């Protein structure tokens, strides 16, 4: 299966499969961004790329420069248009805007990044059986962002002939996984004139035909990278001469899980990654770990993050090592605006193929929260909606997939909702 070198004349399902096959993890979505940008400009949209789409100082969890350069070169080899790669200047993501009339500015936020995980390659997994599983080892669209990108492009196509009195802004956001890309895009300035914003997610264990008009109340989240530095020594001959970074890390882990829960609401903590590349007969001098905390509110998340830093400091002091911390990613929480939710419900109920319209609490975290709150803080309204995708396995698993019928259904509902918001 040859990679697409243009999205023109391709169906949304074909585009989704091409993106799935060429999955790109956060801040590495060069091919995805370039192909989207080329199609959007051909449709008549003004396109912003690279540094134009984010506040650079707010970016988190950016890979090392050699990894970014390798991802950009891979995109070039896989047919990404040179013109758009050059315009990106090593920063991924796309914002497209087009004015059709004097009405309000409506925004749609989709995300485009894949996860850093290996995709299943056996015949029980449809993408593998049908030839569109990821060809990039350790990168996989295991959360439906390939379908999100296709939905965003489908909405752009739906309005090329007008039939909309207002301005449409499309946000194709990088690095949602880990909560790294939402805040810098929210602080780019492009959200400041948006009157109404929609954000969308497919799957989430709902079947095709189900529309979630309101995913509300996600947990606020922060991911903290920790690096302990000690001193090596021979573990047999001079154990007293070393300062054990791994011992500090393990002390921290036990105490992190012992942080007292808060009476004001739900809190979470998890140590998801620990690494100490060290021989068994050497006192460990370097150990790293990635911690995530969550809270039902911003304040609860800050409580967990603050206590985490105190525990790390205490473990380092106990074992006489130094440490550094850095935020890998962060999200906040939000509440949907009832007026927008009602519009989504009306649009869904009027769309052929929709069988049920429901509301749900958001069990996880989402960095669309920053874009939603940016719009709300400036007097606009927003809502986060879901489109059932009949995913056969859970999000973030090696067997994740969606029924592509959800793409056209999502486009139809969102397109109708945009029109209704412009008239409201």
N, C-alpha and C positions, 0 to 999 in steps of 0.2 A: 504494500500500500504506500504510494508516493505521498509525501506531505503536500498539503495545499500551499501554493505560493500566492494565492489571492483568495479572499472569501467571496468575491463577486460570483454570482450565479450558483453558489452553493446553498443548499438548504441549511436551516438551523441545526438539524440533526447531524448533517455532515460536518458542519463546523464544530459542533460539540465533540464529535468523535475525533476529529483532527486535533483539537486542543487536548483531549484526553490522552491521545497517543503521544503528544509532545508536551507532557506535563512539566511545568516550571515552578519551582518553589519560590517562596517570598523574596522579593527584591531581585529575582532572576527572570522575571516574566518578559523577556525581551521579544521573543517571537510572537507571543500572544499580544503584547502591546502594539508591536509594529503592524501586524496584520489587521487588528481592530482599527488602528488609526487610519490605515490606508483605505479601508472600506468606509469608515465614517466620513472621511474627507470626500470620497467619491459620491457619497450620498448628500453632500452639501453642508455638512456640519463644520463649524470651526473647531479645530482640534488643538488641544494643549498636551504637551508631552514633557517628560523628564522633570527638570527643576520647576517648570511652570505649574506642576500639579501638586506639589507638596511644600511644606516648610521644612527645609533640609535639617535645621537644628532639632526638629522634633522626631526625626526618624529613629527607630529603635531596632535592635537585632539585625543590623545590616551585616551581611556576610563579608569575609575578608576580600580585599580588592582583587586578589588573584582568582577567587571563585566567581566574582562578578564578571571579570574579564573573560573567563572561560565560558560562562553562560552566554555572554553576548556573542562570542565567536561561534558557539554552537548554534545559536539562533541564525546567524548569518549563513552557516553551512546548511541549515534546514529551510532556507528560502525566505527568511524575513527580509522585507524590502530595505535596501541599504539606506535610502533617504530617511526613513523613520528611525532606524537604529542610530544614525548619526545625530538626529535631533534629540534623542533621549539623553545622550551624554551620561550614560551609566545609571540613570534613574528610571525605573519602570512605572507604569500606570498611565491612564489616559483619561482626559476630561473632554467631552464634546458638547457643544452648545449650538443651538439654532433657534432663531426668532421667527415665529410664524404670524404673530399678531401682537396686539397691545395688551393682552391679558397677563396673568401672573406667570411667574417663573416656577416651573415644576421640575423637581430633581428626581432622578432614579439612581440609587447606589447599588452596584453589583461588585463582587470581588472576583479576582481572576487567578489567584495563586493555588498551587498544589501543596500537598503535604510532603514532608521528608520521610517517606516510608516506601517499602518495596511492594509492588502490586503482585497479587496472585497470578500465576501463569498457567494454571491447569484448566481443563475444559469445563469445570464446574463454574467458572467465572466467565460471563458473557463477553466482556471486552477481549479476553484472551482467546476464547473460542471463535470470535468473529473478527479478530485481527486488528483491534484498536487499543489493546493494552499499552501502557506506557513503554516507550523504547528507552526511557531515561532511567537507569538503575537508581533506586532510592528516592524517586520522585513519582508521586501518584496523585491523581485527582480522586481523593478518598472522601470528599465532602461536598461534591456537586458544584464547585466553582466553575468548572467547564460549562455546565448548563447555565449558570448565572451569566457568564459572558455571552453565551448565545442568546439568552433572553434579552439582555441589554441591547445587543445588536438588532434583535427582532423588533424591539420597541422603536429603535432608530429608524428601521426600514418602514415601520407602520406609519410614520408621520412624514415621510418624504414628499407626499403629495399635499401636505398641509392638513386641513380639517382639524385645526387646533389653534385657538386664539390665545397665544401666549408664547413663552420661551421654554424650550426643553433643554435641560442639562443632564447629561449622562456621566456618571462617575464610575469608571472601571478601576477599582482600587486594588493596589498591590498589598501583599503581606498581611492578610487578615489573620492567617494562622499564627498564633503567638501574640496577637494583638499589637502588631508593629506598624501597620500602615494607616489605620483610621485617624489617629490623632494628627499626623503630619498633613494628611489630605484635608482634614477639617480646618486646619490652621493656614491653608493655602490662600484663603480669601475668596475662593470660588463658591463657597456656601453662603456667603453673607447676604446675597440678594435673592436667595431661594425662598419662595413663599410657602411651598408645600414640598415635602420630601417623602419618597417611598424607598424602602429597602426590602430586599427579597431574599429568601432562602428556599431551596428545593429539598425534598426528601423529608427528613426529620420524622421518619417512621409513620408518615401518613401516605395513604394510597393516592394514585392519580385520580383526579376528580374531587379531591378535598382541597379547599382553600382555607388557610388560617388567616382570618382577617386581622388578627392582632396576636403577635408574640410579644408578651409584655414582661417587664421586670427581670431582665437578665442579671446575673451576678456580676458585680464589679470584680476585676481580676488584675493581678500583677504577677509577672514572671521575673524572678531575680536570679542572675548568674552570680555565683560565689566562687572565688579562687583563693585557696589557702596556700601559703608558701612557708616552708620550714627549712630544714637543713638535712642533707643526707649523712648517713654514717653506716658502718658495717653493723648489720643487725646482730651478729654473733660476737664480734670482738669489741665493739664500742657502742653498744646501744644507748649509753648515756650521753654520747656526743651529738646525737641527732635531735632534730625537732620534728615531730611526726605530723605532717599535714593531713594524712589520711585519718589519723586518730582524732584530730580536731574535727574533720568532716563527719566521722561517725558519731562523735559526741553531739555535734550539732543536730544530726538527723534525729536521734532519739529524743532530744529536747524540743525540736520543732513540732513533732507530733504530740508533744505534751503541752503545747500552748493552750491556755484556758480558753474555752469557747465563750462567746459573748452573749449576755442575756438580751441584747437588743435585736438579735436576728441571727440568720444563718451565717456561718463562717466555714471556710474550708482551707486545708493545706495539703500539699503533696510534694514530695521530692521525686522528681521524675527522671533525673539523670545524675549519675555519679561516675567520675572517671579519675583513676590514678594509675597512670602507665608506669609501672614500677616493678623492679625485680623483687622476688620474695625474700632475698637476703639483704635488702637495703632499706634503711629507714626512709620512709616516703617523704620526699621534699615538695611535691606538688600534688594537689588534689582539687578537683572542681566539681561543682554540682549545680543543678538548675532546680529552683524551688518555685512553686506557684502557690499563691494565696487567692482566696475569693471571699467576697462579702456581699451580703444582701443589699448593702448600701455602700456609697463611697466611703463614709466614715468607718464602717466595719472593715472594709478592705484595707484602709489605712492603718487601722488598729492591728490587723494581722501582719501587714508589711512592717510596721514599726517593731512589733514583738519579734518578728523573724530576724530583723537586723540586730536586735539585742541578744538573741540566742547565738547568732553567728559570732558576734563580738565576744560573748562569754566563752564560747568553745575555743576561739583563737587565744584568748588570754590564758585559759586553763592549760593549754598545751604549748604555749610560748611560740606561737607562729603568727605571721602577719596575714592579712587577707585584703581582698578587694571585692567590691560588689558593683554590679551594673544592671540596670533594668533592661531585660530582653524584650519585654512588651508589656502593655497595660491597656485595660479597657475601663469603662465606667458603666453606669446603669442608666436607664431611661424609663419613661412612661409614655405610651402612645397617646396621641391626641384623639379623643372620641370622634371628633368631626371627620377626621381622615379615615378612621376605622369604619365609620358608617358608610363613607363613600366606597371603600373597598368592598364592603359587604354588598352594597347595591350593585356594583360592577360585577362581582362574582355571581350573584343571583341572576343577573341578566346574560351570563355567558353560557353558551352551549358547551356541554361536557362537564360542567361543574355539578357535582352530585350532593355536596354538603359544604356548608360554611360554618367554621367553628372558631373559637378563641382558645388560646393555651398560654400557660405560664412558660417562660423561657427557662429551661433548666441549666443552661450553660452560660457562656459569656460571648460578647460580640463587640468588635471595635467599630461597627456602624454606630454604636452608642455615641461616639464623639461627633459624628456628622449630624445625627439626630439632635443632639443637645445644642450644637452650634446653631442649627436652624431655629430651634425653639427659643434659645436665648436672645435671638434677634427678631422675635415676634412672629416667626413662622410656625407651621405645624408639621407633624411628621408621624409616620407609623411604619412598623416592621411587619411584613406579611410573609406567609409561607405558602408554598405550592407543593402539594403531595407528589411524591416521585416514585412510590412503590419500591423503595430501596430494599433489595433482598437481604442485605446485611447492614450492620450498623455503620454509622459515620466513623471515619478514621480507621476503618479496618481494611485489610488487604482485598476483601471481596466486595467492597462498596461499589454500587452501580445505581443508576436511575433509569426508569422508563422514559424514553425521550418524548413521549406524548406530553409530559409535563411542561416541556419548553413552549410549545405553541399555546397551550392552555394558559401558562403564565403570561405570555405576551398579550393574549387576548384580554385577560383580566386587567393587567396593568395599563394597557392602552386605553381601555374604557375608563379606568379610574383616573387616568391623567386628564382625559377629556372632561370628566365630571368635576374634577378639582378646578379646572380652568373656568368652568361655568358657575362654580359655587360662590 
